[in-house]
């Protein structure tokens, strides 16, 4: 069952990556897993490229993991 869930997560992440590539390619510039928690938090802050253009700075909590280390290449 664990393997099935991992395969499903991979399929969904690939679908998400494809949709981002079509509609919001800037979100893919960060690299890494498109379904990572920090990326979803960022997407909630800026759901469109226009919203992202209005952001002056990213809140630290949106791009930090539990360990406090950066989760992406900024």
Buried (B, 14 or more C-beta within 10 A) or exposed (E): EEEEEEEEEEEEBEEBBEEBEEEBEEBEEBEEBBBBEBBEBBBEEBEEEEEBEEEEEBEEEBBBEEEEEEBBEE
